[in-house]
Amino acid sequence: MKIAVITDLHANREAVQAVLDHAQAQGAERHAFVGDFVGYGADPAWVVDKVREMVCGGAWAVQGNHDAAVAHAPGPHMRADARRVVEWTQAQLNLAQRHFLASLPLTQAHGELLFVHANAVDPAAWGYVHDRAEAAQSLLAASQRVTFCGHMHEPRLYHLSAVGRSGDFVPVPGVPIPLLGSRRWLVIPGSSGQPRDGDPAACYALYDDARCELTYWRVPYDVERAVAKIRAADLPPVLASRLLDGH
């Protein structure tokens, strides 16, 4: 089965639709949404409804820190721009949409796969996976062989051998990677809704569980339209410029 793993959608309708269309063309049979459906972008209601519709149809989804902030309240360490968008987003969503965000689990495990927005060490603390050491801690905390994380907006792949040797690399889009059974893997697909690696194209990953093969993808979309919506909503200007330059 081919599983499209999509994370950090961030209320970007244009990017999300482009990713879903691309995944369908690649033969995706199931979708896993790894958190942060809202925040930063101008279409939170559409994105939440789309994810909720797909979850009803069998997709998997976990909660991200922006989802938790909108469903409840922003955390004390959330940046001012992000906090402002959270407050704006709360006014855009109805009770059912906010309830959906609040009801999402922090983790989902399916066979040898674990899905969690931040990390497997302490999912509720929303800590980042910055390097090999933090990736290894997350992998050792998980019972599953392959962990899929969001939160970090740059695509990266980490691995841990049976003798504790760790490694990482930046994947090349469109090139299949065999996830060898002798290693544990931590997959960060990158953000579909707000990439931050200098490339504005949306990110996602496609995992073929029959072949144990992972492919990262970059998908161009109508960035200008998404930017225009952010500006029209009077959201922080930096959020528009970030989409344009991918930072």
C-alpha angles and dihedrals in degrees: 000000000000113000121196108213111202125177142172095024090168099192092295104144096180094052095044094050091048091051093048091050091048093048091051090052089051091055101256110179099182136021131218117195111200102198144273099087091161137041131078098025133083102235107063096142093052094047094047091049092049093050092044091051091051093046088054086054094053106279120138123235138177132192124261129202093258090050090052091047092052093044093048121359138307116273120247093252098051113122119250095249092049091047091052091052091048090056091047091048093051088060091051097055129074124224094266092052093049090046090054091054091046092050096054116112122238092231140018125194124196116176108303093348127093123189119198131152101223113011141313095244096072111350094183094056092063094221119172129238101229103159148001094283093055091044091052091051090052093047092049090050092055126078092206125084097227123043122191116202136179126185094088107083096207123081113248138155124209129187137189125201126218089258093052101261112145132200141168141191142177108252124231111236115249096015114116116231120203110225098215115221092227091068138057116232138208113197123198106183094189126236123308093193103038116015115192106189098090095269115099093201114112119257134220139143133229118211121196105201094188091058096029086231129144128199125187117210137196116205124193115220140170097290093167091059093050090048092050091054092052090051093046090053089053092236119157108299092227089069091061094047091049091060091049097053100026096238 
